[in-house]
């Protein structure tokens, strides 16, 4: 690590699902890779549940899977990591618990020789947003770092950050009165994904794409998130938010910004976030005719979901950017649960070839640049080529960069690992700034209120399908051309092992 001195990482909500499934495993993998050193880092869990240190260690033990490349030392790493964890029980709105937490952190800091650097405190909010204000007040009052020079206190807050523009702004104001913007890290784990992080390099590091990346060449951009399972016991929680608040307003919209933004002045985090904000502020209002929402059959069989629920488990929304580069290009955001596959990808579809002598665009489909975010990470370009043989027949094939094949021995870090490490290093590039958050809610709040008032109603779709047929019709209506008879295949492990040394 480049930083020196004591680092205390405090996981608030340590007994919850997010902490055990995401936060602690990410911290463990950072520890295995040497980014969190045992000699100057300690991890504190804080929650209302009455537990001992060993109870928390036992609770998370099964989720701390071997880190790739460190399988042989897994037991040793696991033992060392678990010993870094201490648990404190207490409420989220009472002084006593946070006084005890601060006392434990101070005891750890005093036990270390801090002459090599100041003490630093990182608070991870693995909590429901309803308690963010009270927890923030407690931290500000009782748990700030005691180092006068060089020390810091930072907080990582999870989505959902509000339900609409008004509630998000209220929450931002409450936290902003206690911490300045440089201390607040609004985490969107999609910004930590390897292929999302590659977008800036792909776009601005390759001469090939610079002249093509505009309305004159691109017919549409589709950003897709699909899950092949439903709410699975979380129906009551999910029904409070729905797929638009859960996925479109944050994850997919952030990806859209990276696809559509202008080249920043530099890689300075603020320069990048400035360009993302410009994209959001250039959005035209969403029109009802370019929205399809749906619910999968059986969604309301869950007893925790109201029988008259209109909450969408599927949504396709067309966004349009009113600027010189993207005038007229539809950005189609699509997300859904209980669909026919589990994947997330970006599809940049190019316009038909002018004067196409092969008539290939209509026969085999358009050129597409596909960036597959998960699973089987890949970047591939769908191209028209001649089918092998004596006849002049065209088919669609691909130029393919499949990460499992090309980078077989490279460890691709999990998004949470990267973002926690960025927070420790004070790099806010991959976090959402307050003005970005506000602009994002301004785009979606009018639509969400119409759905809440049931002015736009969810249509039914079958589990395991592509979603409502109306969504495919909408994509076709705004200009997306579906390719039939072609499907990209992820390389299998056997194909990777059998490939030559060329």
ABEGO torsion letter per residue (X at the ends): XABBEBBBBBBBGAABAAAAAAAAAAAAAAAAAGABBAAABBBBBBBABBBBAAAAAAAAAAABBBBBGAAAAAAAAAAAAAAABBBBBEBAABAAAAAAAAAAAAAAAAABBAAAEBBBBBBBBBBBAAAAAAAAAAAAAAABBABABGBBBBBBBBOBBEABAAAAAAAAAAAAAABBAAABBBBBAAAABAAAAAAAAAAAABAAAAAABBAAABABBBBBBBBABBAGGAAAAAAAAEAAAAAAAAAAAAAAAAAABBBBABABAAAAAAAAAAAAAABBBBBAAABBBBBBBGAAABAABBAABABBABBBBBBBBBBAAABGBBBBBBBBBGBABBBBBBBBBBBBBBGBAAGAAAAAEBBBBBBBAOBGBBBBBBBBBBBBEABBBBBBBBBBBBAAAABAABBBBBAAAAAAAAAAAGBAAABBBAAAAAAAAAAAAAAAAAAAAGABBBBBBBBGBAEBAAAAAAAAAAGBBBBBGBBBBBBBAAAAAABBAX
